[in-house]
Amino acid sequence: MPSRLKQTIPVHTLEDHSPLGLEVRAVSMAADKPGENLGIHRDDHYIFILLETGESRIMVDFQVQCLKAPALLYVQPGQVHEYMGSIDASGWFMAADTMWIGDLFQPVLHESAALGPLSVTPEQLCSLTGLLKVLEGARNDTAVPYFKPILQSLASAFVGMVAGLYAEQAGACKQVLRSNAITISFRQLLSAQYKTLKSPADYASKLNLSLSYLNETVKANTGFPVSYWIQQETMLEARRLLYYSKISIKEIAYQLGYEDPTYFSRLFKKVVGLSPGDYRRQNRE
């Protein structure tokens, strides 16, 4: 049963305690635990954790991610997560608004999120920690000339290295094929507008493609058609709200863009295998 149920899932904003929208610091997770006291929540920004020693566990969207040093993990904006404990862990923590990530790297991070933690070599660890040390120093030296451009360059270098490691792990090609680019564009649009765009035709129209071509492309790249991914994205958010919040099933349906809660309940049962009420009760026992 989830602890500390809220009326809704809290969303933490980086600007509340970092006006720059960028935070970088070395951490010892036996004493300094990112997120431990925050409970279950979302962030409006990216989180990067680079583990130099020990082990750490973080729950991200129902999956417990186990990091064993040296390892790297990032959490995307909007993902529900909670820190679950560490053993002799130390490393680096970076929080960054999307403005520090850059358009070039966001699609790679979005597509690679399912890979979870990534093991890194000693050489890669040295490069990543070196960048974070320099970035931390630059972040705190606001008086230096060209402060923000320098910070942007350093942040871009770190995120680019992370994206490159994940792209390499996923076997991504150096030149993205058109079909891959279309699939990435569809998944980004879906992530942003799944509450309002409900039909495959909506996405085809937004992407200026024929419905048959979009379906064929997405299915060829992922193994599933557009309709499958629309349902999965929507029902993942429904599961989050049912599991972690006290919001009524009717209100969840409205929040997710369904004017008919009964239809929403039928669709949820079709996709998840349980009615919303049974899913909530089963996970509260």
N, C-alpha and C positions, 0 to 999 in steps of 0.2 A: 504493500500500500504506500503511495507516495506521501512523503511527510510535508508538513507546512503548506497545505493546500491554500491557494489564493483564489480570490474571486476571478482573477485572470492571471496569465503568466506575466511576471514582471519583465519589462524591457529596460535594460541599463544603457544609458547614453554616455559616451565617452566625454563629451564636452562638459558634462556636469563636474568633472574633476580634472579635466585636461583641456583647456581652451584651444590648444593647438590641434587636438584630435590625434595626438600621438604620444604614447607612453612606452618607454623602454627601460627595463631594469633587470639586474641580476637578482635571482631568487634562490633561497634555500627552502625547499618546500616542507621541511620538517618544522620550520618556524614561520616562514612567510608563505602562506598558501594562497595562490591566486584563486579566488572564487569560493574558498571553503565556507566563508561566512555569508556568501551571497545566496546560497541555496539554489534551487532550480530557477533558471532565468534564461532570457535571451539577451543578446547584445545588438546594438545598431552598428557594430564595427567588427573588423576581423581580429581574432586572437591568434597569436603564434606562440608556441611553447617549444623551446629547444632544451632538451634534457641532456646534461653533461654527465651526471652520475645518478645512480639509483634507479628507482622505479616509481611510476605514478599512474593513477587511474582517473579517467574522466569519462562521465557518461555524456554521450552526444546523440540526441534523437533516438533514445532507447537502446543504443549500442554502447557497451562499456569498452572504451579504448584504453588498452594497456601499453604504456610507454616503458621501454627498457633502454637505458642509456647505452650508446648515444642515439638519440631519436628526436624526431621532429613531428609536430602536429599543429594543424591550424583548424580553427572553428570559424565558419562563415557567419555573417550577419543573419540573424533570424533563427539560427539553429538553437534548439533548447538543450541546455547542458548544465552539468553540475560536477564540481570537483569531488572525488570520492576517496582520496587518501594517497599517501606516498610513503616510500621506504628509502631513507637516506638520499633523497632526491635534491639535486641542485641544478641550476641552469639559467635560462633567460626567458623573460616574459615580454612580449610586445603586443600592444593594442594599437590598432590603426584604423582611422576612418577610411572610407573607400577613396577619398581624394588622394591618399598617400599610396594607394595600391596601383592605380593606373589602368587604363582601358586594355592595355596589351596583355596584362597578366590575369585580370579577373576571369576571363573565360576558362583559362587553364585551371585556375583554382576551383571554379565552379564544377568543372567536369571531373576533377580529381578528388573531390571531397570524400567520395565513397571508399577511397583507398585507405583512409585512416592514418595511423602513425606510420612514419617512414624511418627505417634505419638509415643512418648515415655513416660514412667512413670516417676514420680519424682526421683525414685530410679535409673532408667536407666540413666536419665539425669545427676544425680550426679556422676555416674560411668564414663560416657563419658566425662564430663567436667573435672573431676579429671585427667583422662588420658591425655587429651589435655593440661592441665596446666603443667603437668610433662613433656610432650613431647615438649612443647614450651620452657621450661627451658633447657632441654637437647639439643634441637636444637641450642640454643644460647651459649652453654658452650662447645666450640670446644676443649678446653684444657684438658678436663677430660680424664683419661685413658679409653680405649675401647669405644671411642666416637661413632663410627659408629655401632658397635654391639649393644650398648645400645639403640641407636636411632632406629635401625631395630627392636629390641624387642618391644619397646614402640609403634612404628607405627603398627607392626603386631598385638599387643594386641588391639589397637583401631579399626583397620580394621576388625579384627576377631570378635569383639563385634558387629560392624555394620552389617557384613555379617550374624552373628547369628540372629540378630533381624529381618533382612529381610527374612532369611530362615524360621524362626519361623512364620512370618506373612504369608508367602506363603504356609505354611503347609508342608514344606520340611521334609522328613524323615531323621532320624539320619544316616541311611545307604542308600546311593543312589543306587537304583536299576540299573541293567545293561541298561535297556531301557532308563532311565533318563540320565545315563552317556553318552549313544550314542547320544541322542538328544542334550545334552549340547555340546558335541564335534562337532556335525554338526553345531550348531549355532555359535560356536567360529570360525570354519573354514570358514563358510559363511561370517561372519563379516570381516574376514581378506582377503578373496579372491573372493568376489562376482564380482569384476571387470574382473577377468580372467576366473573363473570357472562358466560356464553358464548352464550346464545340470546336472540333478540329478545324472547321471552316473558318472560325474566327481567327485562328492562328495563321492559317494559310493566307487569309486576306491581309493581315497585318504584315506578313513577310513578303507580300506580293508574289505568292507562288500558287500554283494550282493545288487543290486539296490532294489529288492523287499523287502528285510529285512529292509533296511534303510527307505524306504517309509512307510512300515507298522509301524515301531517303531516311527518315527517322527509323523505320523498321529495319532497314539494311544495316544501320549503324548501331542500333541498340537491341534488336531482336523483338521489339514491341512497337505497335502503332501509336499514333498521336493520342488517341482516346485513352489508351492505357496510362500514359504518362500524366494526362490531365487528371484522371481519377486518382492515381498514386499521389500526386502532389497535394491534391485537395484532402484526401483521406489521411495523409500524414499529419497535416495541420489539425484535422478533426481529432485524431488520436491524441495529439499533444494537448488539446483543450479538454478532452474528456478525461485524460489521465491526470493532468496537473492542475486543473482549475475547477471551480465550483459552478461555472457557467452552465445554464440549462441547455438541454439538447436543442430546444427550439431556438435559443439565442445563438448557439453554435451554427445552426443551419443558416440563420440570417447573416451572421458574420462572414460565412463562407460563400455568400451569394446565392443561396437557395431560398426562394420565396415560399416554397412548399416544404415544411419540415418532414412531412410524411415521405415525400420523394427522397429527401436527403437520407432518411433512416433506411429506406429500401436500398439505396445506392451504397450506403456504408456497409450494410449486411452483405451485399453482393461482393464488395471488394475485400472486406476484412474477415467475413465469415461469422460475425456476431452482430446483433443489433447494437446501436449506440448505448442503450441502457445496460445490456448484458456485458458489453465491453467495459463500461465504467464499473459495474458491480464486481466483475471478475477481477479487475485490477485494484479494487479497494479492499478485497477480502484479506 
